[in-house]
Amino acid sequence: LSVSEEMASEVDVGIVVPCVILGLSFLVGAPGNLLVIWTIVRHVKQRSHTVLLILHLAVADLLVLITLPLWIYSLAHSWVFGEPTCKAMVFLIYACMYSSVFLITLMSVERFVAVRYPLMSAGWKKKKALNQLLVCLWISAFTFSIPVILTQIVDGEKGDEHCLYRQYQSETQELVLVLLETLVGYMLPFSILVICYGCLCSKITKMTFKSKRKSTILITSIVIVFGICWTPHHIENILSLIVIAIEKYYPEQAASLESVSSTMAFIAGAMVFISSTVNPILYMFAAHSFRTSIRDTGIQKLLRHISSTSPGEGNREVSFVSKRPTSSSMCQESKDQMDIVL
């Protein structure tokens, strides 16, 4: 009896803790992302490319978070919504995962081009190419998520079924799909991010300005948080690849790694939803010093600040390169214009 009671208490803890984490993520993240979307749509009329990317990122995060009530119910009880709903929800989460990492990568590349090549940035933004890139980005995200529909299943005993399992037709299929997810959704984008921010750091450290460069700091924070939150999931994928490679030759080690991977699955799943919750909190911290009144909130001022200081938007940045200032105003004007570029 004592053993059964101990097992029941462990099961309760294993259910309650994830439900609390997911519940907090929903209560904080859903209103936060709704606030960001509403603020940009309602109060930021002249949207820079950075603000437009933030809008799409908030939409992707919100789409992930609205699935949480169903996940919480299924963890507390069982999955009663059918396998098609299971496939659709996991497909949506993976599509938003791909779109988020693509958006953050595009945001960082845009920031790199704006700082290093302001003329090219101004010309690119005048061509209105971002809308086409966003369409391609979302189509790519949904395309790379299609394998989830083919492999996601509902499994478990009757009355205790869960939408937590993937079923592959062969080891080769598992190897290809997991490797594709890790390369496209993590390794390649973050390699680009490392290169971009490495070059940006070498550029910015050579400049001395009083501006705090809030937009650059904000985007860097988004990148860091996204990397922290999604790294456990892709480590789990890498462990799965190692298990496939060594299970025939080293079965004991493969079993140990598979146990570690299974344990990490719960941590990785929680971190995925936390990733969609944190961004609005970052905006709130960045907007704290911008708050001036109840009607004109800090986040409105922050997003307007990002739009007004986004490189390549308008004539001020073009004149920074083409206009030759007089010697009496050269120092102050160049400083102001470089603050705008940053």
Secondary structure, DSSP 8 states (H G I E B T S, - for coil): -HHHHHHHHHHHHHHHHHHHHHHHHHHHHHHHHHHHHHHHHHH--S--HHHHHHHHHHHHHHHHHTTHHHHHHHHHS---S-HHHHHHHHHHHHHHHHHHHHHHHHHHHHHHHHHH-HHHHHHHHHTT-HHHHHHHHHHHHHHHTHHHHHHEEEESSTTS-EEEEE--SSHHHHHHHHHHHHIIIIIHHHHHHHHHHHHHHHHHTT---S---HHHHHHHHHHHHHHHHHHHHHHHHHHHHHHHHHTTT-HHHHHHHHHHHHHHHHHHHHHHHHHHHHHHHHHHHHHGGG---SSS-HHHHHHHHHHHT-TTSSHHHHHHHH----TTTHHHHHHHHHHHH-
